[in-house]
């Protein structure tokens, strides 16, 4: 495969991944216990400072100290997983509502996607349920979101609203 072919393949995979996540966000929220009335919601107050510390400890080794992600994050690894994407405005994190981001972090990418019916995508994202409390996960997500420009935060908030409306019905 030439460099151009690899780049085209990586681009196609990135678009496919974005589509998978869009479909996942459009599916009604499925809680692991089956008892939750709707999708989890970012608390009104979160500790961004604690989130930054936790991000450095638990996330930066893969997603980068500056939220820059791994090199060539759109090109699949040999095992079919994608390298860790950036969490800054250049990545796709902000394309997803809070419930998916929370679930992806808590339970891990594979479990979160399978709960939404996405079974043909291999995610390398581990779950942090055993390492971080729900509050700590929200603090990490609040930190990540705090680094985005206002227009990106606004677009992500719209996705979160849509997710909440679908999950609450």
N, C-alpha and C positions, 0 to 999 in steps of 0.2 A: 504494500500500500504506500503510495506516495504521500508526501507531506500535505499536499492539497486535498487528497482523498481523505486523509485522517482528519483534517480540519473540517471538511464537509460532513464527515460522519459525526464528529463531535458536535457540530452545530445542529445537525438533525437530532442527535440525542438530547441536546439541551432543549430544543423546541418540544420534543416528545415528553421530556420530563416536565416542562412547564404545563403542557396539556394534561398530563396525568395529575399534577397538583391542582389544576383548575377543576378537573372532574372531581377530585377528592374533596375540594372545598365546596362543590355544588351538592355533594351527597349529604343527606341528613346526618347529623352528629350521632355517632354510636359510642356510648360510654362503655368502658370496660366492665363495669359492674351492672350495667343495665338500669341503674337507679337514678342517674342524673337526668334532670328535667331538660337540660339543654347544654350547649357547649360551655366549657369553662371560659370565664371572663377575667381579663386583666383587672386586678384590684385597682380601686381609685387611687390608692397610695402604694407606691412600691419604692424600695430603697435602691436607687440607681447606683449609689456608691458601693453598697454590698454586691450588687449585680456585677459591677466592674471587677471587683476582687474575685468573685466566683467565676466569672468569665475567664479571667487570667489563669485560674487554677484548673478549671475543668474543660474549657473550650479552646483556648488559644493554641494549644499544641496542634490541633487540627485546623482550626478556622483562622489562625493567625492572630498575633498580638494586636494588630491594627485592624482586625476584622477582614483582612484581605483574602482569606481563603488560600487553598493550595494552588500551585501552578497548574495550568491546563485543566481547571476544574470542570470543564465541559466535555473533556475527552475521557471515555470510560477506562478504568483500570483493566488489567487482564482478567479479573474476576467478574467484570461487568458492572461493578459499582463505580460511581463517579467520585473523584476526589472531593474533599470538603469544600463547599462553595463559600464565597465571601458573604459576610453578614453586613457589609457596608452597602451603600446605595447601588453599587455595581453588580451585586448578586441578585438572587431571586427571593431571598427571605421575605422581603416586604411585599411580595406578590401574594402572600398567604395571610389568612386571618389568624387571630390569636389562638383560637381553639386548635387549629392544626399545628401551629408552632409549639404550643404547649404540649400537645399529645406526642408530637415528634420527639420533643426533648425528654419528656417523662418516660414514654414507653419504648422509644427507639423508632427509627424510620420504617423498618420493615413491618413492625406490628401496627404502627399508625396507619400505614398505607393499606395493609391487608384488612384492617377494620373498616376501611372505606371501599373495599372491593377491588383495590388495585393489587393484583397478584403477579404481574409480569414485569416488575421492576425490582432490582436488587439494591437495597439501601444499605450503606455501610455505617449509618448513624446508630450508635448504641443508645440505649435508654439510660436515664440517670435517676430512675425511681429509687434505687437503693442508695444513691449518693446525695441527692438533693431533695429537700422538702418541696411541696408545691409552691410555697411562698418564695423559696430561693429560686426556683425555676422562673417564676414571674419576675423576680428581681433581675435575673440575667436577661430575660426578654426586654424588660424596661430599659436596661442599660443599652442593649443593642439598638433598640428603637430611638434612644436618646441621641445616638450618633447620626441619625438620618436627617437630611434637610427637611424642612417643614412640608414641602410638597409631597415628599415620599411618605412621611408619617400620615399625611392626610389621605393619600391613596390606600395605604395599608389599613387605615381606620375604616374606609368604605368597605374593604374586603371583610373586615371583622364584623361590621354591621350586617352584611349580607349573610355571612356564616351564622350569625346569631338568629337572624330571621328564619333561616332554613332549619336550624337545629331546634328552634323553639316550637316548631309546628308539629 
